[in-house]
Amino acid sequence: MSVKSEKAMLKELNPEQREAALYFDGPLLILAGAGSGKTRVLTYRVALLVASRGVDPARILAITFTNKAAEEMRGRIYRLVGPRAGSIWVSTFHSACSRILRREAERLGYRKGFVIYDDDDQLRMINRIIKDMEIDTKRYPPRLVRSLINDAKNEMIDADSYRDRIEDELTEVVSGVYKAYQAQLFRNNAMDFDDLLLNTVAVFELYGPVLEHYQERFSHINVDEYQDTNLAQYRLVKLLSAGHRNLCVVGDDDQGIYSWRGADLRNILEFEKDYPESRVVRLERNYRSTRVILEAANNVVSHIPGRKEKRLWTEREEGEPIRYFFANSGSDETAYVALEVSRLLEGGEYGQRDFAVFYRTNAQSRPFEEILLRFGIPYKIVGGFKFYERKEVKDALAYLKFLLNPDDTVSLRRIINEPKRGIGETTLAHLDAFARSQGVGMWEALQRTGEVPNLGSAACRKLAGFVEIINGLSAEVERLPLPELLQAVLDRSGYLEALEREGTFEAEGRAENLQELKNAVVEFSASNPGEGLDAFLERVSLVAEIDLYDEEEGAVTLMTLHNAKGLEFPVVFIVGMEDGIFPHMRCMGSAESMEEERRLFYVGVTRAKDRLYLSGAAYRSQYGSLKMSPESRFIRDIPRKYMEFVKQEGPATIEVSGERVGLGEPGVLAAAFQVGDSVVHDKFGEGVVTALSRSRSGPEITINFPAFGEKLLLLEYAPIRKK
């Protein structure tokens, strides 16, 4: 394949991008504004290290925050420098740490083949510990305990140090659970996500020669999204770069929106203090948005004290004004969004995938889902129930995890009675008590059921059947290719057979999900020849929600503002612009939280390429009652000259650029349904609209259903959608 010359690469960069891409010696901070081509700069910089400087590709480390971004960067570098790109480490923090620990974890007492517990595995274990410790789950919910343990790990506070910080009954309970949780993880030969970072730091700090090896290994370190790093990630980067100080970090403090995940904005704000000799390059030219959108964005973040000064600019046209609609009610707001999407789709300039609706919290999606259904506009939700969180998928993965690591009691407990084998909690309690008394693991106890007190012959037979299944599958782990191993698990465990016996539509859908899991295994095996079960499970454990986002899917995207970071859309709607919703009520009492809310708004604004809509409502139903809210204070951050105010004349109409558009009775009815439309009702099935009307109770629709005759329905409550 052809590779690009240094001259050709540099020709594709603007002056500031070239400066950043060609600075190789010493620390470098690239302050990259939204849409300024930071990924291109980082990619070209890595490629130029190889092509121009002759750096051994194996000595370059490039860190991104999602697997998807890592894959894209790896592909871009390959297209620039060819096969030499294959030995560059391009990965997420967690993937890089996992790779290091596969080699080094035994120094900390772990055995080969440790497994990675995801959030659900973590919660299951904490649930079990809380139950064993007889803690009141109403006073101390397991999710709260898990959250506090995660917070401690984000601050690099281990279980012993946490005990020194006990200040009330809650922290005392958490301290006990934290200590038991870490001990159980170690017994299970398992780590959670935070442990991957913390244990890598521990290995580096405890074993000087190991740190020196990796410092020598990585002569050039590049970190993307540096504003999102937490304390452990900061320590890792500082340790690895301490010798050569050839560290390049790319980020934007204006897009620091993840403090609740442990991200520390000080890491980027104080980079020059950590590295006084560093060079700073600002990327301020935006290639994404119109001038109007950028001026609005600049004004939004200009109110944040202590930020790194930068001002985005573009050579693009001025563009459409930002349309702002403060509706009378929440239903009027959703109707307006649907009307605008429909209008722009009919104009032919945009396709369905060009639209995104952003909201502050997931709970806001429901009314927009309903209105888009009524308009017959396909949509997808990013942030709903993720594929790898579906029960049947997690069950299948638990089988694979246990085959890889028989010490994994969390996975064992999950699969021992899935599908149902009549092995109940009482049987498991007897097994657990025996295992503890003998100082052995649950799996060894299972193979000694004849010695377990109070265990009847029927329970022993059922347990022996399970052991036989696992032993048979264990013999196949090394022999069978991954796709065939998964199929063997699904067949021999009886899982697929149980779904077939159930015979419901839900069971059919679950079986289809398992087929999709097999597709994932096939794709992994094809793209990673020679990699085994441990590598596949590691990939699945580290997959991020945004990695599953498909930009090419033809549907309007609904997502939270936090999930929108890193994406862009021609047309963006930011909804729920009311004080209490956005900014969120719980953030309004803290200056720091309000600054982060403002940055979150900035992120939303800068996702828009061509058109930006902002909307809110004076009244909306919340928590079962009607609530009145003032418009969001963030609206005042945008100069009026960049905005077009959409007026609502009354409960039924709005005015857009002098043209009246219907809401309420004429609007939603006329826009969503017309006489003659084919529709589907959840109960009555297919039918045809025969009339539209209005009563004192609200808009009505008359539908003729072949199987049930003509029905008059209140439109607000009718579960109908266009066919």
Helices and strands as residue ranges (DSSP letters): H 6-11, H 15-21, E 28-32, H 38-51, G 57-59, E 60-64, H 67-81, G 82-87, E 89-92, H 93-104, G 105-108, E 115-117, H 119-132, H 142-154, H 159-163, H 169-187, E 190-192, H 193-206, H 208-217, E 220-223, G 226-228, H 231-241, E 247-251, G 253-255, G 259-261, H 266-269, H 271-274, E 279-283, H 291-301, E 322-329, H 330-347, G 352-354, E 355-359, G 362-364, H 365-374, E 379-382, G 387-389, H 391-404, H 409-415, H 425-438, H 442-446, G 449-451, H 457-474, H 482-492, H 495-502, H 505-527, H 533-542, G 545-548, E 556-560, H 561-564, E 569-574, G 585-587, H 591-605, E 608-622, E 625-628, G 633-637, G 640-642, E 643-648, E 653-656, E 659-662, H 664-672, E 678-681, E 685-695, E 698-705, E 709-714, E 720-722
